[in-house]
Each structure stands twice: as C-alpha cells, then as structure tokens.
Amino acid sequence: MQISKQLRFYFLLCLLILPIATTAAAQNLTANLNQYKQLGGAAEEISAMRLPNPQDTGIRSKAAMIPIYAGDDLREIEIPADNPSEFRLMLLAPNTADWKIEAALPDTDFVNLRGGGFRRNVERTQTDFGIDGNQFPAEVFRLGPLNASVLRVKLDLPDSPADSEKPVGYLVTSSESFYRLYSYIDTFETLAGREIGIVASLFDKRTNDETGAPNSLIGSVRRSTVSIQTPEGEIVNLEMSDGGDGNWRAGFVPPAAGKYFAQITTQGTTPGGREFLRTAEHSFAVAAANLKINDAAKARLIDDLRWQIDLPVNNLKSGQKVIAHAEVWSNEQPVAWIGGMTEGKSFGKRVASISMTLDSRWLSRVEARGNYELRNVRLQDADNSIVLAQAEKISLPSVYVPDSAQNRDGEVTDEMRQGVRPEIQINSVVGGKLMLVHGYCSGDAWGAAAFAGQFTDYVKFLDLNQNRTHDQFANLIRNFGASLPSFGIVAHSQGGAASLHLYTYYWSGLDYATGGTRLIQSVGTPYQGTALAGNLALLGQIFGAGCGANNDMTYSGAAAWLAGIPSWARAKVYYHTTSFTDVWFRYDYCNLATDPFLSDPDDGVVERAYAQLTSANNLGHKTGWCHTGGMRDPSQTTDAARNTNMNVYAAR
C-alpha cells in the first residue's frame, strides 16, 4: 500500500512538472534562436550577390486588360486582332451575369456572345482568376479563327454609380501572337520623392529567351501610356516617350511611401502590318527616401576570429529591420561578402547604426594584406526588398587578421557562412518533425495529402488566407516550430520562398534537422515571381476582396529578394515544377482565366521559367498537375507519388 502511494505521488509530480519543463524548453529555444545569422561568402560569389539589372526583371504580355468604367449605358470597343487564328475575350467584374456583351466583325451586326449566334465555335466558360484563396470570378469566351483584323465588342452594363476615375471591371483580350509587350520598373530604389522610370517595348517571342530583357522592335509602337494609382487612390496618367531604340519611357515621382499600381497601354503595328493592343500591370512598393549610410565605419573584435563592423545610418530608426550587404576588398583584391538581417541601434540624434560581422578567416583564406574596405554597400527593406540606401566605398582602417584566424588551407566552414550557431538544450518529449507549409492567401494546401497518409511524423503550419511578406511568413514558421527541437519543410507556392528566407537569415529548428537528405522541399514556388501579382492587386480593388499586393511575388521584387540569398542556402532547397497536360489536338491550359497572362508551360499561377532557383536542386518538371484544385488537372499537392517521395527523403 505504501509503494502504491509513492508511485501515485511521483506520477502526479511528473504531470505537474512536464508541462512546465516543456513550456520552459520552448521558451528557451525561442530565446536562443531569436538571433540573426551573420552571413558571409567567398570572393567567388560576389558577382552573384549583386543586384541584377532591373531591365531583366520585366513582364511579358500577350494580352490587353481594358478597363470598363461606369457612367455610360453602352460601350463599343474596337479590338485589334493581330493573330486572329486564336482569339479570347474575358470579363473580370462582379456580377457579370447582369452585363450584356455583344460582338461583331467589321461590316456585320452585333450578336449576343452568350446566345451562340456570333459564330458556331464560340466556347463560353465560367471559371476563376487568381492564386490559391485570392480568386475572382471570370467569364471567358474562346472565339476561334476570326478571319478579320478587328473585333468589335459592345457592353451594356446595369445601372451603377458613375465614377470616371475607377473602373468597375475589365475586358481582357488575348491571342497567341508572337509579338509581346515587355515592360519594367527601371530601379530597385523605389523611394518617395525620387523618379522611377517605367519602360515598355514590343518584341518577337520567337527570337528571344524566356527570361531577361528581349530585343526591342524599333518603330512598332505608335503610342504608349501609363496609368498609376497612388496609395491614396489618386490616378496619374502619363504619356510615354520614344527613346529611339524601341523603348518607350515615362518618369514618375511617387509622392509618398506605400503600394502603387501601374497599367501600361501600348498600341502600334507589328512587323507583319497588323494593328496590336497590349497592356501590362505592375504593382510596386515605395519606401521613404531618408536613409544615408555614413562612411565612419567602426570595427572591433568580438572574439578571437570575428570583427563586428558598425555603420552609422542617418534617419534609421532604432529597432528598424533591414537587410545589409557589403563586399570586402583588400588592395583591389576581392576578399568576401558579408551581410544579413540586422536592426538599427541607437547611436545619436537622427542617427542609428547597423552591424555586420566579418570572420577573419575570409581574410586569411585569400591572404589579404591590409587596406581593407567595404564596397557596394546596400541596405534593403526587410519586407519588400526595396533598396533603401547604398554606398560605393567605406574604409576599414583598423581591421587585421588575428593569429588565431589563420586559414591557409582555404577551408570554408558553416560558421564562416552563417556565424556561430546557438547552443540549445531541449528536454521536450517531442522529437523533430516534418513541417507542411502552404502558400500565399491559401487554404490548407496539404490537408488532403496528410489525411491520405502520404506524410508521416509531421505537423501542419496554418496561417490561412493571409498575405504575408517573405520575412513575415518566415518568422511565423520559425515561431510555430519553436517548440520543436528540429524540423524539415515541405512547402507549396510562396511557402517555399518563405522557408528559404527563414533558413538564410534566422536561426531556427531548420538548422538542427537530422536524417533524410533534403532540408527544404517545395512544389510550385515562384522563386522568381509571377506575372499575376499586378493583375490581382487591381482586381482586388474592383471586387472589394482578396489578399492584396505582395511585392515579394512580383518579378522585380523577387529579383531584389534573391540578390540576398546565397548559393549555400539555395543548395538546401529541392524543388519541383508542374504544368498542364499538353496534347496536340486541343488548346491546353491549367486555368483558362490566368492563361492570357502566363507563358507556357505553367501551372496556372507559376511559369516554369520563373520557378527556377539557381544553385538549388531541380527535381524535375511533371505535366498533368496544376497549382491548386479547381483547375483542368489535379492540384500538385495531391500527387501521391511525389508526396511519398518527399516524405521519405525529408530531414526532420
């Protein structure tokens, strides 16, 4: 009887202590991992860590997104058909069932498109346009061969409040013409009060690569305009000017920080003599232009290997997060690059400082001989990757190589690349897990696969139907995994980029994962952005819903973000891409509504060309799978064979 009482006492004691110990372990892990990595890389990587040319981050458009305004009872629009063999119209607006839409060829009467009297081969489809949970109803008409160079469209709208500034919907027209519009924002320093250039040109798809700046067709564009919406809702209309090289440009000075939307409209004549109309939609973030990097850098040894370099920055707020990057040079010799996430620390009135860490073993590795300086220093916004400030050269007169930092064999260690990994002590009974992560504005993308038993020993991260920057997303993942001693990740869509961001800049359970061979696995991730980012931002205003703009998922925003992601971090990513089943006897797509804005092959949201991640592990492209459910082919997250494979090889 006495033994029974003792056992009961110890059992009750364990019940009381275990939750406290587990909670303490989670708190201890969070505290220990609440540190930024101190990034570094070899001199050979310096060029890869520089910002790309903004000219290479443009949008390719084969469509025209024509705004429809309230106030007029009838609208007749003439749409050039430079490739009449395959012509599509789409209505994007709330309650389009109440709209009357008619079409006619030149010298013919208007006929109701929904009635089937226009042509026998009109195909009408009700579908959705968007990304994951950020979708809007769309009505698509495939007209087939037109045998005409112009299509006339007449719209009759029900009564609605007149507002000449804001459209109530869009009429989208597209074809498979070889001639596309290319447009881009000409700077990553999108700062209030400073001019931003918007550039557009026409190019021939057949003679240019899938990515990068194409060769402009000189003399094809007759007129190009841009309409810009400010954060306050003001509309600014600008005429673009011909630069004589096929590129048309307009300069715009954003008055304040915030989110902006720009629509470029370009008209002209193709080399084949047919009239064309194209538009492109850009969303971009603007930051305040008040930071300035001082050249009074200070360096001090913080241990027997590492220097802490403090840079004063005018107008940086204490606690403000930025991503810092700099190249280290010695006597015109490249030594290494350093950087990472950092915060402003109080330094004086209107001045704060940021810190970077330089491991002396980088200096020893290349046998540097003094006269050290930082070059191409830049600070980027942690959330939108906007370049906030730059400095060409900053001297480091006090830096030298300590005796303990000799590295004559040229060895490169994880500690040189990431800093000193925090020591953790976990007493939790919970072991390492595989974390399933969804994407932008998403539902439970992995729910069906997890329910079907395709993943084992896992946890699901859920932040449903939200719009997060990569940095916000990464920190949510890190906090969710703080109670685990370690975790690997399988991610869908933006979740892959957020996971890579987490591994690059922060200490987390990812750094302690064991087993398996793959730390981060992804499918359908737009590592280089998606063309839909700008369109979705505009449509959200019309429908009064949606998740809104995400600068990290635009082509230009993704390029600026990727400039800070080193090759050693990318090497931990194993990624998959998919697209629709393609057969010769029919027109194929994943999503009929998004297809006009994407270049084949694509999964309905992400183009294969822009899903690539240099220096990572490409596990191949598979057809017959689309980005999400509700598309022509099944959702890529429900591929049992791929999921089982990712489960087997995942680190935890």
N, C-alpha and C positions, 0 to 999 in steps of 0.2 A: 504493500500500500504506500509505503514511504517512497519507493522508487517511482511509482506512478505519479506522485505529486511532483517529484523533481523533474520528471520528463515533461509534465504539463507546464511547469514553471519555465523551463528552457524553451519550450515550444512557443509560449506566449511572449517570452522575451525576444525571440527571433522575429515574431510577427511585428513587434514594435520597432525593432532596430532596422530590419531590412528596408522598409520604405525610406527611413531616414538616410541609411547608407546609400541607397540607390539615388535618392534625390541629391545627396551631397556629391556623389560621383558625377552626376550630370552637371551640377553647378561647377564642380572642379574642372571638368572637361571644357565647359563653356568658357570659364575664366582663362584656362591655359591656352585655349585656341583662339581667344579674342585678340589675335595678333595678325598683322600683315606679314606676308612673306617679303624678304628683301631680295629682289630679283637681280640676276646677273647672267651674262652670257659671253661667249668668246668673241674675239675680234672678227672672226669669220662670219659671225651672224649679224654684224652691224647693219649692213645694207638691207637685210630682210626685216629689220626692226624699224626702218624709217617709214614715214608716211608715204603712201602711194601717190601717184599723180591724180588729182581729183578728176581729170579728164577721162580716166579709165573707169570711173565708177558710175557711169550714166545708165539711163533707162532706154531700152529698145522698144519701140511701139509700132504695132501694125494696126492700131485701132484709133478711133476718134470717139471721145466721150463728150457728146454735145449737151450742154446744159439746157434745161427746159425751165422757163420762167412763168410765173403766174401772171394774170392780168389780161392776156389775150385769149379770146374764145377759140380761135383757130390758128394753127401754125403750119405753114408749109415750108419744108426744108428740102433743098436740093443737095444730094449727097453724091460726090464724085465716086465712081466705081472703077478704080484703075486696074483692078483684077476682077472682072465680072463673073469669072467662072465659079467662084465660091464666095457668096456674099451673105453676111449675117447682120441682123439687127437685134438689139436687146433693149428692153425697157427696165430701168432701175429706178423705182419710185414706190412709195407706199400706195396701196390700193390701185394698182394699175388696171385692175378689172373694170374700174369706172372710167378709164380713158378709152377713147375711140382712136384707133390707129388705122390709117389707110395708106396705100402705096400705089404708085403708078410709074410706068416708064414714060419717056418723052412722047408726047402726042397721043397719050391714052388717058382714059378716065380713071379716077381714083376708085379703088376697090378695098373693102374691108379685109385686112390681113387675117383676122380671126375667122372670117367666113369661108376662107379657102378659095375665093374667087379670083385672087390675083394671079396665081399660077398653080398648076396642078401639083407641083412638087414643093410647096411651102410646108415646112415642118415646124410646128409650134411646140415649145417645151416650157413647162413651169419648173424652175429649179431655184437654187440658192447661190449667192455670190459671197465669198468670204473665206476666212481662216477659222477653222475649228468652231468655237462658240460665237465668233464675231461674223455672223452671216446675215444677208439681207435677201428678200425675195427678188427673183429676176424672171422675166418673161423673154424667151429667146425665139427668134424667127430665122430659120435657115431657108434662104430663097433659091439656092442653086444657081445655075447659069442665068445671067440676066440678058445677055446679048445686047447690052446698052452701056454707055459710059456714064450715065447719070440715073440715079433712082430718086424719085420724088416721094416724100413722106409727108402726110398731113396728120396732125394730132389735134384732137378735140378733148379738152380737159373739163371736168366738172368744176363748179364754182369753187374758188379758193381765194384766200386773201392775197391781194396784189402786193408783191414785194420785188421791185426791179433789181435789187442787189443780189438776192439769194435764190438759187434755183430750187424748184420743187421736185426735180427728178433729172434723169439723164437718159438720152437716147444714144446707145453705143452702136457704132458700125465698125465692121472689121472684115478683112479678107486675108487670103494667104498670099498677098502681093509680096514680091521680092524687095520692094522698096519700103524701108522702115525709117521712122524718126528716131534720132539719138539725141538725148538731152541730159545735161548735168549741171550741178552747182559747182562753181569753179574754185571753191576754197573749203577747207575744213575749219577755218576760223570764222564761223558764222556768229558774229558778235554784234550786239546792238550798236548802232552809230557808225558801223563800217560797211562799205559797199560789198555786196555779194553779187557775183556775176551769174546769170542764168544763160546757158548756151544751148543752141539747137541746130541740127543739120539733118539732111537726108542722106541715106547710104543704101548700098545694094547688099542684101543679105548674102548673096551667092559668092561675093568676093571678099568677105571679111570673117574674122574669127567670131566665136560665140560670145566672148567677153573682151573687155578692153575697148579703147577708142577706135571706131572704124574710120575708113577713109571717106571724107565728105564728098558728095556730088556737087560740084560747083555749078551754079546757075539754075538749079532745080527749084529752089524755094523762091516764091514770089513775095510772100508776106508771112511774118511770124510775130505773134503777140504772146504776152504772158499776163495772167490774172492772178494776183496774190492776195490771199486773205490773211490779215494780221490776227494776233490773239484777241484783239478787241472786236473782231468781226468786220473791220473796215476792208473794203475791196479796193485794191490798187491795180489799175490796168496800164500796161506799158507796151509800147511798140519796140520790137527788137530790130537791131541794125545789122546789115550785112557787112561782115568783115572782109569780103572779097575772096575768102578761101572756102566758101561754102558754109561757114559757121556764122550763125546769127546770135547776137548777144544783147541782153538788157541788164543794166546795173540797177540794183535795188539796195537802199539803205534801210534796214529794219529799225524802227524807232524804239523798240523795247525788247526785252527778253521774253521768250515764250515759244509756242508752237505755231508755225506758219505752214500754209498750204499754197502751192503754186500749180497752175494749169497752163501749159504751153499749147498754143494752137498754131499749126503750120499748114500753109497751103502753097501749091505750086504745080509744076508739071514734071512728070517722070521723064527719064531719057527716051522712053518709048512714045512720048507725046500725049499721055493721058493725064487729066487733072487728078490731083490727090488731096486728101484732107487727113491730117493726123493730129492727135493730141498726146500729151504725156503729163502725168500727175505726180508731183513731188510733195512730200511732207518733210520738213526740216526744223530742227530746234535751234533757237538762238539764245545765247548766254550774254550776260553783262560783260562789257569790254573794259574792265577796270583793273585787271591784274598786270603786274610788271615784275619780271624777275630781276633782282639786283645782282650785280657782279661781285658782291662782297661775300663770297663763299667762305665758310669756315670748316675745317676738318679736324677731327680729334679721334684718337684711338679709343675704342670702347672695349677691346680685349687685345690679345696678342696677335690677332690676324686681321681685324676689321676696322675700317675707318667709318665714322659717321660724318657725312657731309651735310651741312646745314646751309640752305639757300634762303635768304630773306626774299619775301614776295610782297610787294606793295598791294594793299587792299584785300589780301587774303584773310578770310575770317578764321578765327580760332575754331578748330574742330571741323572746318570745311574739308571734305574728302576730295582729293584729286589723284590722278594717275600721273606719276612723274617718270620721265625717261631722259637719259643722257648717254652720250658716248664718251669714253675715257681715252685720251690721246697722250702720247709722250714723244716729244721731238718729232712731230709729224708722223708718228707711228700709231696706228690704231691698236688699242690695248684690250678693251672690253666694252660692253654696255652695261648700264645699271638702271634700276628704277623700281617701279611697283606702286602699290596703293599707299598713300600717305595722307596725313592730316595737317592742317595749319596749326601751328603752336604759337602762342603769344610771344611777340618779340618787341613790340613797341607800338606807339600810336600809329594806326593805319598800316602797320607792317606786322606780318607774321612770318614764320619760317616753315619750310618743309624739309624733311630729312630723307636722305638716301644712304644706303650702305655700300661701301666698296670693300670687297675682300681682297687683301693684298696679294693673295695667291694668283689673281689675274695679272698683276703687275710682274710678278716673278716668272709666270709662265712664258711671257714673251720677252723676258729680260729687259724690261723697260729701264730707262736711265734718267729719270727725273724730267723736269719741265712739264709737269702734268697739267692737263686742262680738261674741262668738260666742253664738249661740242654738241651742237644741235639739241640743246636742252628744250624740252617741251613739257607743258602741263596740260592735261586733258580732264574735262569734266568726268567724274566717276560714273555718272548716269547716262549721259548722251555722247560721250567721247569727243565732244567739241574741243578743239584746240583753244585753250584759254590764254596762253602766253608762250612765247618762245625766246630763246637767247642763242646767239650763234656761238660764242666762246666765253668761258668763265675759267679764270686761272685757279689752280690748286697748289699754291707755293709750298705748303707745309707737309705735303704727302711724301712718304718714302716707304721702302719695303723693309719691314721688321725682319730680324734674323729668323724668327720663328715661322715666317711665311715663305720660306724657300720652296720652290715648286719647279725644279729644273727638269723633271721628267714630263712636265706638261699635263699632269693629271687634272681632270675636271671632275669635281665631285658634286653631289646633290646639294651639299652645304654651300658651295660656291654659287650655285644657281638660285637657291631658294632661301639661304640663311639658315640659322640654327633651328632645327626642329624642336618644338616644345616637348618636354617630358610630360607624359600623362600617367596617372595611376587610376585605374578603374577597378572598382570592386563589384560592379554591377553583374548580375547573373545573366544579363542579355549579351549575346555574342554579336559578332559582325553580321551585317545584313546586306542584301541587295536592295537598293532603293529604286523604285519605279517612279519616274518623274514625267509629268505631262508637259504641255507647251503653252503658248500664248492663248489667253482667253479660252481655255479648254475645259471640257468636261473630264470625266475620269477615263482618259485615253486607254489605260491598261486594265480597266476593270474586267472586261470580258476575258482577256488572256489570263489574268490572275485567277479568275473564277474557274477557268477551264484547267487549271493546274499546270500551265506552261511555265510558271515560275515557282521556285521553292525558296524557303528561308528568306522571305522578302518583307519589306514594308513599302507602303504607298505614300508618296508625298502628294498632298492635295491642297491646292490653292486655286480653286475652280473659278473659271470665268473672270479672270483678272488680267490686267495689263501691267506688267512689271518690266522695268529695265533689266538688262542682264545683271547689273550689280544688285538691285533689289531682289531679284529672283535668286541669285546665288546666295545671298545672306539668309533668305528664307529656307533654302535647302540646308545650309550649314546649321541653322538653329534647330531645324527639325531633326537633324541627325546628331545633335549634341549629346543625347542620352545613350548613343551607341558608341562602343569602343572603336568601331570602324565600319565603313560601308563602301561598296562599289555602286555604280549607277548605270541603269538602262533608261534612256531618255527619248522622248518624242519631240520633234519640232524644236521650238525655242529652248526647251529643257536641255538639249544637248549643248547649246552655246552657253547657257547659264551654268551648266556643270563644268565646262571648260574654264569659264571665268572664275568660278569658285576655286578650282584646282590651281589656277595661275596665281591668284592674288591673296588667298587666305589659307591659313592652316585649318584643317577640318578632319573629320573622320576618313575622308578620301586618302589622306596621307598615311594612314595606318592600316589600310586594307591589305589582306593577305589572301593567298590561294588564288586559283584562276590565273589567267594571263591578261585579262582586259579590265582596266580600271573604269573607263567611261565608254559606254556603247550607245550609239544613237541611230535613229532612223528618221528620215525626213526633216533634218535640221537645216535651216537656211543660213549656213555659216557665212555666206557672202550676201545675204539679204534676199528679199523677194520683191518683185515689181508690184505686188498687191498692196504694199504698205501705204502708198499715197492714195490709191483709189478708196481704200477702206476708210481713211480719215475723212475724205469728202462725203462718202455715203453716210457715215455716222451722223453727220450734221443734218442730213435730209430726213433720215428715218428717226432721229431723236433717240438713238440706241447705239449699241456697240461698245467696244472696249477702247476705242480711240487710237491715236497715232502712237507709234513706237519707233523712235529714231534708230535704235539698235538694229531694227529689221529692215531698214532701207538699204539700198546698195551702198550709198555713201557712208551712212552711219556704221554699217557692218565693216566697211573697209578701214575706217578710222579705229574701230574697236580691235580689229585683227592685227593692226600695226603694233599693238602692245602684247600680243600673245606669242611667246617664244616657241621655237621648234621643239624644245624638250617637253613642254606642256602639251603641245599638239600630238606628240608621239604617244601620249597616253589615251588617245581617242581612237576608237574603232567605229567606223560609220558605214551605214547602208543608205542607198538611194533607190527609189522606185519610180515607176511611171505606168501609164495605161497599157493595156494590151493593144498592140497595133497590128491590124490586118489590112491587106491590100484593097479589099473590095468595099471598104466603108470609111467614113470620116470618123476618126477616133480621138478620144479625149478622156480625161478624168472628170472634169467639171466643165460643162458646156458654157457656163457663165464666166468663169475665170480664164478660159482658153484664149480669148482675144488678147489678153494682157501678158501671156506667158509664151516663151519659146520652147518648142518641143525638143527633147522629151521632158515632161514634167509630171508631178503627182497631183496636179490640181491646185497646188499652192506654191511649191518649190520646184524650180527648174534644176535639172541635173547639173548644168554648168555652174550654177551658183550654190550648189550643195557641197561643192568640193572643199576640202580642208588640206592645204599643202602641209607636208611633213607629218600628217596623220596616217592612219591605216585604213585604206579604202577596201571594204569587204565586198564591193561589187554592186552592180545595178540589176534590179529584178523587175520585170514587167508583170502587169496583171494586178498591181496593188496601188491604191490611191492614198492620199494623205489622211482622209478621215472617212467615216461612214457617210452614206447618202450620195456617194459618187458612183460613177459607172462600174468600177471594180471595187473589191472589198478594201476596207481600211488596212493600211500597212501594219498597224499594231496588232492585227488579228492573225498574222501569218504564223501558224503554229510551228512550222519548221524553223523559221528564223528565231522565234522566241525561245524555243527549246535550245537552240544552239547558243544564244546569248546567255541563257541561264547556266549552261554547262561551263562556259569559259569565263564567267564573271568573277571578279575579285569581290571579297566581302570583308 
